[in-house]
C-alpha cells in the first residue's frame, strides 16, 4: 500500500513540475503618509491609552516638572530610577530620592524602586502604543520593565497617526520596545492580572506643545 501511495504521489509531483506557475502580482497599496491634526491625534492616542487602563496626564512643556512630581506624589513614589540622559529639569519639583541607572545595576535593586521616569521615541495614536528605542533619555529595557510604576513622557509632536508613519521615523538599528498599556495577562477564564511581566501601572504624560 505504501509503495502504491508513493508511486501515485510521485506521478502527481512530476506532472505538477511541468506545469507553468503563473506570476502573481502582489498589490502594494500600503497605507502611508496619514496625517491627523494635533487635536485628533491627542484624542485618539488618549482614548487608546485609557482603553489599555493606562493613566494619562496631558500638560504643556512648562508644566512638565510639576506634573511629573504630582504623579509621583499621587502614587507614593519616594524612590525613583531614571535613565542617565533624562532631562534633569523634569525632576525640579520632585523631592524624593533619584537613582540614575547604570548597566551594572542588578534587577533586585531596580525592583526596590517605587517608579521609573523615562522619555520616549514615538507614539502611535491608532494603537495607543509607545515606542522606546534605548536612547539616553529612555534607558535600557530592564529599567522600564522591573519597577512597578512607569511614568513615560511623550511629546505630542512624536505621536504619529498610524504604524507605518511611526516606523518611518524610527531608527531601524536601535533596539525598539513597544508598550501598549501596563503589563497584564489573562487566564483561560479571562481573569485579568496586572503587573506579571512588567509595570503594574503606566502613567503617560503627554506634552501637547512639544
Secondary structure, DSSP 8 states (H G I E B T S, - for coil): -HHHHHHHHHHHHHHHHHS------------------HHHHHHHHHHHHHHTT-EEEEE-GGGHHHHHHHHHHHTT--EEEE-TTS-GGGGTT--SEEEE--TT--HHHHHT-SEEEE--SEEETTTTEEEE---TTT--HHHHHHSSEEEEEEEGGGEESSHHHHHHHS-TTS--EEE-SS-EEE-TT--EEESSSS-SEEEEEEETT-
